[in-house]
Amino acid sequence: MHDRSEKKKLRDAARHWASGDDPTAGDDSVARELRELGAPPEVIAQWERRAKGNAERARFAILEENQDAVRLFLASSTQWRTAGMGGVAIGLDYPGVESAARMMALAVTPTLFADLREMEHAAIKAMLEKRR
């Protein structure tokens, strides 16, 4: 069983995933194009600060003991059950998660399932906060 700090790392990983960071994190091609187009230096500097911040948020270390849970969580990212007109995520579809685990040759132990649920709850909370 994981201690508190390891559970926190799982929750942090789920929140990181749910935050939907900018996919252009660390991409300096936009700043280069802005320069070529003659954009004002303050606009270029603003973009570079944004890209640098996104690149720093994009890095996230996963503890070795959490790797299976994180891998299964990411592989199950299309298995969210949603509700309402806005498609609010209410939880993972466990049969879909079980299929993903089987295809990944992962044995879903009680510990792995508990870790996955820890991540699920943290991701739901982060997605709800993002909607506000």
N, C-alpha and C positions, 0 to 999 in steps of 0.2 A: 504494500500500500504506500502511496505517496504521502510525504509530509506536506505541511501548509505551503512552503515556498514552491514546491513542485506543482501543487494545484494552482497557485497564483500564476506560474509560468504558463500552464495550460490555458487559464482564463485570458492571460495577456495575449497569447498566440491567437485565440479566437477573436478577441477584440481587434487585434491587428488585421486579421483577415476581413472582419466585418466593416472596418473603417473605409475600405475601398480606396486606398491611397492612389494617387495619380500614377497611371502607368508610364508616364514620361519621367518618372523619378530619375534624377541625375542626367537627363538627356540635355546635352549642351547644344544640340543642333538648332533648337529654336533661338537661343541667344545668338548663334552664328548667323542665322537667317535674318534676325532683327538687325544685326550690324550691317549685313549686306544691303538691307532695304533702307538703311539710314535712320533707323529709329533713334530717338533721343537716348542718351546714356542712362538716364534715370529709369527708363522703361526696361532697358537691357539689364541693368543692375537689379531691378525688381524681379525680373524673370529668373536671373541667376540665383538670387536668394531663395526664391520659391523652389527651384529645381534642387538646390542643395538641401533644403529642409526635407523635401520629399525623399531624396536619396538616403538621408539619415534615418527617416522613419521606415524606409523600405527594408533596412537590415534588421534582422530579428534572429537571435540565436535560439535553437531548440535543444533542450537537454536530451541526452541520449536516451534516458528512460522514458521520455515523452514522444519519441519519434514515431512509434506505431500509432499512437492516438492522433497525432497531428497528421500523419499520412492518411489515416482513415477519414479524419474530419475533412481534409482537403479533397479526397477522392469522393466524398459524399456531398460535395458542395452543390450538386444539382438535385439533391434529394430533400429539399425543404418543403414542408407542408405550409401552405399559406391560407389566410382567411380574409374575408372582406373584399371590398372593391379595390382597395389599395394594395392587396397582396401582402399583408403583414405576415412575416414569418412567425409561425407558432411552434415549430419544432421540426426535427428531422423525421423522415419517413424510415422507421427502423427496418422494415423488410428491405428497402432499398440499400440501407447501410449494411445490412447483413449480406446482401448480394455483393456489394463492393468489397467487403472484407473477404468473402469467399474467393472472389476473383483475384484478390491480392495475396491469397494464401495466408491470411491473418486469422488466428484463432481468437474469437471474441470471448475473452475471459471476463469474469466479473470486474477485474481491475480496469481492463481496457474499456469496457462499457461505461464504467463510472467516470473514467477520464474523458471519454467522448461526451457524456452528458454534461460534465463540468464545462467543456468547451461550448457545447450547444447553448447552455444557459447564458454564458458570457456573450456569445455572439448575438443571441436574441436581444439581450440588454443593449449591446452596442448598436445594433440595427435600429432599435426603437429610439435610442438617443439621437441617432443620425437623422431620423425622420422629423425630429422636432425643429 
